[in-house]
Amino acid sequence: MPDYLIAIDQGTTSSRAIVYNRQLEVVAQAQQEISLHYPKPGWVEQDPEQLWQSVVSCIRQALEQATLSAADIAALGITNQRETTVLWHKDSGHCVYPAIVWQDRRSADYCQQFKTSGQEPLLQQKTGLLADPYFSATKLRWLLDHVPDARQQAQRGELCFGTVDSYLLWRLTGGKVHATDASNASRTLLFNLQQQDWDDELLTLFSIPPQLLPSIKDNASLFGHTSAELFGTAIPILSMIGDQQAALLGQACTEPGMSKSTYGTGCFTVVNTGKKVLRSQHKLLSTLAWQLNGQATYALEGSIFMAGATVQWLRDKLGVIQKASDTEHLASQSYYQQSELLIPAFTGLGAPYWQPEVRAALLGMTRDSGAPQLCAAALLSVAYQSQDLLKAMQSDGINISQLRVDGGMTVNQWFLQALADICQLRVEPAANSDATALGAAFLAALQLGWFTKLTDISQVWRAGQRLSPQLSNDSAQQLQQRWQRAVSSLLVLDLAIH
């Protein structure tokens, strides 16, 4: 039997393919950056064909790097950016419109209508989510309403809807399989958390023809096989899971109360709540962590839209840095108490504020403000937003004393120490920052029988260097209060403008 598997990690800003051996050690990996397009303020799009081609290219490169062929690969696992919405023709596979990225805010008016008409409590009760453009249903509704003939084609059964996992599965199988997994389905605003299936009432509410939807499978299942012509041999696809749920598993948070925070394009803090759907009173999201053998495990999640993406903004739009790693050295030249504060609401504010219309602000600049202060403000903004999430979780009865972290930003030691100081807790980075891919790989290995139970992930997970707070609690509270005053002032200003 083949001794290797591949995890596909299709993220917001890059695609990766990682080859693992039976011990889930990394053998080889390949990565390609993905373009984002901003046709209007608040709109964020991607080219689905670029997503697809980048994944195929990364798989081929990783196989070449490992000097393996597809015949050596026992399975593929897929993890993906969630909520990003794709609509394509069933016959040709051609997309009717660019992929609408999870950060996109164009459907804010739909969400406001649901709030005004008093329907948000129904959405929250059924799905665990809120009426926000973040989720897929309003993006799909926009496509059906604005792309010529799309609704008519959908009603005739000629189109397929999917998040990125479904789209990749469709392409990988040569159009033979239109399916998704339970974790990705739970992020659409169309999935009933308790029934673990699409909800007819919600489909009617959003005017979504049911024939558009993929079938829903457990996270570890036989999803299909890749077309033999893609890689030379058909490879079984044995797992699919949304990226944040994958990271929760990859961080070995398999027991209720265990939590992780992933710092990639955005930041997502997730706590395992076991078999219980925990209903937040502070605008956090109830979501499905994973589903195995028909049994669901749930989680509570807080979402920040701009984390690593803020660092990208410094690089790509301001030219303050040449590469993300430059922020560590530059930020170390400043200090937490600097006057400059960045509120990175470039695509609105996520949890616990959920303000899609508010925009970013840089406050407290002086003639001395420069690259070090901007870098420190950018990194600190992620730490402050993390504290907002943790405070909301605490108000919901969840006390977190240590936080397992992963993602690209966790290679930055200045950021990790700031996170520990601002949040006043021990930060525990994974030895391997690729927890997301590891989660998908583990599920595929579980399906293969390489592991026997979910908790076996703890045999694979390793902690890196732990960081403890070096700032006094009083000082941290003063900084937190200053941040919260700044956010409150921005929200009031935005309300006055609009």
C-alpha positions in Angstrom: 0.0 0.0 0.0 1.3 3.5 -0.7 3.0 5.2 2.3 2.3 8.9 1.6 -0.6 11.3 1.4 -1.0 14.9 0.3 -2.9 17.7 2.0 -4.2 20.5 -0.2 -4.4 23.8 1.8 -6.2 26.3 -0.5 -6.1 29.6 1.4 -7.0 33.2 0.7 -3.6 34.3 -0.4 -1.9 31.1 -1.4 -2.4 27.5 -2.3 -0.1 24.7 -0.9 0.3 21.0 -1.3 2.2 19.1 1.5 3.4 15.5 1.2 3.3 13.5 4.5 4.6 10.1 5.4 2.7 7.6 7.6 3.9 9.4 10.8 2.5 12.6 9.3 6.0 14.1 9.0 6.4 16.6 6.2 8.3 15.1 3.2 7.9 17.9 0.7 5.7 21.0 0.0 5.0 23.5 -2.7 3.2 26.9 -2.4 1.9 29.5 -4.8 0.5 33.0 -4.1 -3.0 33.8 -5.2 -4.2 37.2 -6.5 -7.0 39.1 -4.9 -9.0 41.7 -6.9 -10.9 44.7 -5.5 -13.2 45.9 -8.3 -15.2 48.2 -5.9 -14.8 49.4 -2.3 -15.6 46.5 -0.1 -15.6 44.0 -2.9 -13.0 41.1 -2.9 -12.8 38.6 -5.7 -10.6 35.8 -7.0 -10.2 34.0 -10.3 -11.5 30.4 -9.7 -9.3 29.2 -12.6 -6.2 30.5 -10.8 -7.3 28.8 -7.6 -7.6 25.5 -9.5 -4.4 25.8 -11.5 -2.4 26.7 -8.5 -3.6 23.6 -6.6 -2.8 21.3 -9.6 0.6 23.0 -10.0 1.4 22.7 -6.2 0.5 19.0 -6.2 2.8 18.3 -9.2 5.6 20.3 -7.7 5.4 18.6 -4.3 5.4 15.2 -5.9 8.5 16.1 -8.0 10.2 17.5 -4.9 9.6 14.3 -3.0 10.6 12.2 -6.0 7.2 10.4 -5.8 4.5 9.6 -8.3 0.8 9.6 -7.8 1.0 5.8 -7.4 2.9 6.4 -4.1 0.0 8.6 -2.7 -2.6 6.7 -0.6 -5.0 9.7 -0.4 -5.6 13.4 -0.8 -7.1 15.6 1.9 -8.5 19.1 1.3 -8.7 22.1 3.6 -9.8 25.5 2.3 -10.7 29.1 2.8 -14.3 29.0 4.0 -17.3 31.0 2.8 -15.7 32.0 -0.5 -18.5 31.4 -3.0 -18.2 29.9 -6.5 -21.0 29.3 -9.0 -20.3 27.2 -12.1 -22.0 25.5 -15.1 -22.6 21.8 -14.5 -21.8 20.8 -18.1 -18.7 22.8 -18.8 -17.3 23.7 -15.3 -17.1 27.3 -16.4 -17.7 29.8 -13.6 -20.4 32.3 -14.2 -18.6 35.0 -12.2 -15.3 35.4 -10.2 -15.2 33.7 -6.8 -16.6 36.1 -4.2 -14.1 36.0 -1.3 -15.2 35.6 2.4 -14.0 39.1 3.1 -16.3 40.6 0.5 -19.0 43.0 1.9 -21.2 43.6 -1.2 -24.2 41.8 0.3 -24.4 44.0 3.4 -27.8 45.4 2.2 -29.3 41.9 2.2 -28.0 41.3 5.8 -29.5 44.6 6.9 -32.8 43.6 5.5 -32.8 40.4 7.5 -31.9 42.3 10.7 -34.5 45.0 10.1 -37.2 42.4 9.4 -36.3 40.6 12.7 -35.1 37.4 11.0 -31.5 37.3 12.4 -32.6 35.4 15.6 -34.0 32.7 13.3 -30.7 32.5 11.4 -28.7 32.4 14.6 -31.0 29.7 16.2 -30.8 27.4 13.1 -27.2 28.0 11.9 -25.3 29.4 14.9 -24.3 32.3 12.6 -25.3 36.0 12.2 -26.7 38.0 9.3 -23.4 39.2 7.9 -21.9 39.3 4.4 -19.1 37.1 5.7 -21.2 33.9 5.0 -21.9 32.3 1.7 -25.7 32.5 1.4 -26.0 36.3 0.8 -23.0 36.0 -1.7 -24.9 33.3 -3.6 -28.1 35.3 -3.5 -26.2 38.3 -5.0 -24.9 36.1 -7.8 -28.4 34.8 -8.6 -29.8 38.4 -8.6 -27.0 40.1 -10.5 -25.5 37.7 -13.0 -27.7 37.6 -16.2 -29.8 34.5 -16.5 -28.1 32.9 -13.4 -31.3 32.4 -11.5 -33.1 30.8 -14.5 -30.2 28.5 -15.1 -30.1 27.5 -11.5 -33.8 26.7 -11.4 -33.2 24.5 -14.5 -30.5 22.6 -12.6 -27.7 23.8 -14.9 -25.5 25.4 -12.2 -23.6 24.2 -9.2 -22.9 26.2 -6.1 -20.0 25.5 -3.8 -17.4 26.9 -1.5 -13.8 26.3 -2.5 -13.7 22.7 -1.3 -16.7 21.7 -3.5 -15.2 23.5 -6.5 -11.9 21.8 -6.1 -13.5 18.4 -5.6 -15.6 18.9 -8.8 -12.5 19.8 -10.8 -10.3 17.1 -9.3 -12.9 14.4 -10.1 -13.5 15.7 -13.6 -17.0 16.9 -12.7 -18.2 13.6 -11.3 -18.7 14.6 -7.7 -20.6 17.6 -6.4 -20.2 17.4 -2.6 -19.1 19.3 0.4 -18.3 18.4 4.0 -20.2 19.2 7.1 -17.8 21.8 8.5 -17.9 23.9 5.3 -21.6 23.5 4.9 -22.0 24.9 8.4 -20.6 28.2 7.2 -23.1 28.9 4.5 -26.1 30.2 6.6 -28.1 27.4 4.9 -27.1 24.5 7.2 -29.2 23.5 10.2 -26.7 22.7 13.0 -29.0 20.4 14.9 -30.4 18.5 11.9 -26.9 18.5 10.2 -28.4 19.1 6.8 -29.6 21.9 4.4 -32.6 23.7 5.9 -35.6 24.2 3.6 -36.9 27.3 5.4 -33.5 29.0 5.0 -33.3 28.1 1.3 -36.7 29.8 0.9 -35.7 32.8 3.0 -32.6 33.3 0.8 -34.3 32.4 -2.5 -31.8 29.6 -3.2 -32.9 26.8 -5.5 -32.1 23.6 -3.7 -30.8 21.9 -6.9 -27.7 24.2 -6.7 -26.4 22.6 -3.5 -23.8 19.9 -3.0 -24.4 16.8 -1.0 -23.0 16.8 2.5 -20.5 14.2 3.8 -18.6 13.5 7.0 -15.2 15.1 7.2 -13.4 11.8 6.8 -15.1 10.0 3.9 -14.5 8.7 0.4 -15.3 11.9 -1.6 -14.2 10.5 -4.9 -11.0 9.9 -6.9 -8.9 12.4 -8.9 -9.1 12.0 -12.7 -6.3 9.7 -13.7 -5.1 12.2 -16.4 -4.3 14.9 -13.8 -1.5 13.2 -12.0 -1.0 9.9 -13.9 -3.0 7.7 -11.5 -6.3 8.2 -9.7 -5.9 9.2 -6.1 -8.7 8.7 -3.5 -9.9 12.0 -1.8 -10.5 10.9 1.8 -11.0 14.2 3.7 -12.3 17.7 3.4 -12.6 20.3 6.2 -12.7 24.0 6.5 -9.4 25.6 7.4 -10.2 26.8 10.9 -11.8 23.5 11.9 -8.8 21.8 10.4 -6.5 23.9 12.5 -8.5 23.1 15.7 -7.9 19.4 15.0 -4.3 20.0 13.8 -3.6 21.7 17.2 -4.9 18.5 18.9 -7.9 20.4 20.5 -10.0 17.3 20.5 -11.5 17.7 24.0 -14.2 20.3 25.1 -12.7 23.5 26.4 -9.5 23.2 24.3 -8.8 26.3 22.0 -6.6 27.5 19.3 -6.1 30.8 17.4 -4.9 30.8 13.8 -3.1 33.9 12.4 -3.3 33.8 8.7 -5.0 36.2 6.4 -7.5 36.7 9.2 -7.5 35.5 12.8 -9.9 32.8 14.0 -10.1 31.8 17.6 -12.0 28.5 18.1 -12.9 26.5 21.2 -14.1 22.9 21.1 -17.5 22.7 22.8 -17.9 18.9 22.3 -21.4 17.6 21.5 -23.0 20.8 22.7 -24.0 23.7 20.5 -23.0 26.6 22.8 -25.2 29.7 22.0 -23.1 32.9 22.4 -24.6 36.0 24.1 -21.8 38.1 22.8 -21.9 37.7 19.0 -19.6 34.7 18.7 -20.4 32.0 16.2 -21.6 28.5 17.0 -20.3 26.2 14.3 -19.6 22.6 13.5 -16.0 21.5 14.2 -16.2 18.2 12.4 -18.5 15.3 11.8 -17.4 11.7 11.9 -19.6 8.6 11.5 -22.6 11.0 11.5 -21.7 12.4 14.9 -21.1 16.1 15.1 -18.6 17.9 17.4 -19.2 21.6 17.8 -17.2 24.7 18.4 -17.5 28.4 19.3 -15.6 30.8 17.1 -14.6 34.4 16.9 -13.4 35.8 13.6 -11.1 38.7 12.8 -11.0 39.7 9.1 -7.6 41.3 9.0 -4.6 39.8 10.6 -1.8 38.8 8.2 -3.7 40.7 5.6 -2.9 43.9 7.5 0.8 43.0 7.1 0.2 42.5 3.4 -1.3 46.0 3.2 1.9 47.4 4.7 3.9 45.6 2.0 1.7 45.9 -1.1 -0.1 49.2 -0.7 2.1 51.3 1.5 5.5 49.9 0.6 6.6 50.2 4.3 8.1 46.7 4.2 9.5 44.4 1.4 8.5 41.2 3.1 6.3 40.2 6.1 9.2 39.2 8.3 10.5 42.8 8.2 7.8 43.8 10.7 9.5 41.9 13.5 12.7 44.0 13.4 10.9 47.3 12.8 8.2 46.8 15.5 10.9 46.0 18.0 12.1 49.6 17.6 8.8 50.9 19.0 6.8 50.1 22.1 3.3 49.1 23.2 2.5 52.6 24.6 3.2 54.4 21.3 0.5 56.9 20.3 -0.2 55.3 17.0 -3.2 52.9 16.8 -4.4 51.1 13.7 -8.0 49.8 13.6 -7.8 47.5 10.5 -11.4 47.6 9.5 -10.5 47.4 5.8 -13.4 45.0 5.2 -15.4 45.9 8.2 -15.1 44.6 11.7 -15.8 41.0 12.6 -16.5 39.6 16.1 -17.6 40.8 18.5 -18.6 44.0 16.7 -20.0 42.7 13.4 -19.9 46.1 11.7 -19.6 45.4 7.9 -19.7 49.1 6.8 -17.1 50.6 9.2 -13.7 51.4 7.6 -10.1 51.3 8.8 -8.5 54.2 10.7 -4.9 55.0 11.7 -5.0 57.2 14.8 -2.5 59.1 17.0 0.1 59.9 14.3 2.9 62.5 14.9 5.8 63.9 12.9 7.8 61.0 14.4 5.5 58.3 13.0 7.3 56.0 10.6 7.8 52.5 9.6 8.5 51.1 13.1 5.4 52.7 14.5 3.2 51.5 11.6 4.5 47.9 11.9 4.0 47.9 15.7 0.5 49.3 15.3 -0.4 46.6 12.7 0.9 43.7 14.9 -0.7 45.2 18.0 -4.0 45.5 16.3 -4.2 41.8 15.9 -3.3 41.3 19.5 -6.0 43.7 20.6 -8.6 42.1 18.4 -7.6 38.7 19.9 -8.2 40.1 23.3 -11.7 41.3 22.2 -12.5 37.7 21.2 -11.2 36.2 24.4 -13.1 38.7 26.5 -16.3 37.8 24.6 -15.6 34.1 25.2 -15.0 34.7 28.9 -18.4 36.5 29.0 -20.0 33.4 27.5 -18.5 31.3 30.3 -15.4 30.0 28.7 -12.1 30.8 30.5 -8.9 30.3 28.5 -5.7 30.3 30.4 -3.4 29.3 27.5 -3.8 29.6 23.8 -2.4 27.3 21.1 -1.5 29.4 18.1 -0.5 28.6 14.5 -0.4 30.3 11.1 2.0 32.4 9.2 2.2 35.3 11.7 3.3 32.9 14.5 6.9 32.9 13.2 7.1 36.6 14.4 8.4 36.5 18.0 7.6 40.2 18.6 4.0 39.5 17.7 3.8 36.4 19.9 5.1 38.2 22.9 2.7 41.1 22.3 -0.1 38.6 22.1 0.9 37.1 25.4 1.3 40.6 27.0 -1.9 42.2 25.7 -4.1 39.1 26.3 -2.4 38.2 29.6 -2.1 34.5 29.0 0.4 31.9 28.0 0.8 31.5 24.2 1.7 28.1 22.9 2.8 28.1 19.3 2.8 24.7 17.5 6.2 23.4 16.6 4.9 23.2 13.0 2.9 26.3 12.0 1.0 24.3 9.3 -1.7 23.0 11.7 -4.4 23.6 9.1 -2.9 21.2 6.6 -2.0 18.7 9.4 -5.7 18.6 10.4 -6.8 17.6 6.8 -3.9 15.1 6.6 -4.8 13.5 9.9 -8.5 13.0 8.8 -7.3 11.3 5.6 -4.9 9.1 7.6 -7.7 8.2 10.0 -9.9 7.2 7.1 -7.0 5.1 5.7 -6.6 3.3 9.1 -3.2 4.7 9.8 -4.7 6.0 13.1 -7.6 4.5 15.1 -9.2 7.4 16.9 -9.4 11.2 16.8 -7.3 11.7 19.9 -4.4 10.0 18.2 -3.6 13.5 16.8 -1.9 14.2 20.1 0.8 11.7 19.1 1.7 14.0 16.2 1.2 17.5 17.6 4.2 19.2 19.2 4.4 22.5 21.0 7.0 25.1 20.1 8.6 27.6 22.5 5.9 28.8 25.0 5.6 32.5 25.8 4.3 34.0 29.1 3.2 37.6 29.7 6.0 40.0 30.6 3.7 43.0 31.0 1.9 43.7 34.2 -1.9 43.1 34.3 -2.5 46.8 35.1 -0.5 48.0 32.1 -2.3 45.5 29.8 -5.7 46.6 31.0 -4.8 50.3 30.3 -3.8 49.4 26.8 -6.9 47.3 26.3 -9.1 50.2 27.5 -7.3 52.6 25.1 -8.0 50.3 22.2 -11.7 49.8 23.1 -12.1 53.6 23.4 -10.6 54.0 19.9 -12.9 51.4 18.4 -15.9 52.9 20.1 -15.0 56.3 18.7 -14.6 54.9 15.2 -18.0 53.2 15.4 -19.6 56.5 16.5 -17.9 58.4 13.7 -18.9 55.8 11.1 -22.5 56.0 12.3 -22.4 59.8 12.0 -21.0 59.6 8.5 -23.6 57.1 7.3 
